[in-house]
């Protein structure tokens, strides 16, 4: 299953088959760690992930170095899945993202 993720800020798309995420299953993408920006960010450049980490730490200075918060569901959308598993839609892969971002990028 090839999952294509869009960075809604830069417009860059990455295919899971081109990353170490190529063998991850449906559950990981829809309900597991792949369902939020924390892990989806790692598909892109280290600069993107590092900038998001720095932004999170600036907003939360109480965090110790080994601590973190989830980035949430705000930036990285699954825009295609090939083949799309039966009984799934792109909404299942983007659960938790706001209706406004889902509408803006044609998911709903």
Buried (B, 14 or more C-beta within 10 A) or exposed (E): BEBBBBBBEEEEBBBBEEBEBEEBEBEBBBEEEBBBBBBBBBBBBEEBBEEBBEEBBEEEEEEEEEEEEEBEBBBBBBBBBEEEBEEEEBEBBBEEBEEEBBEEBEBB
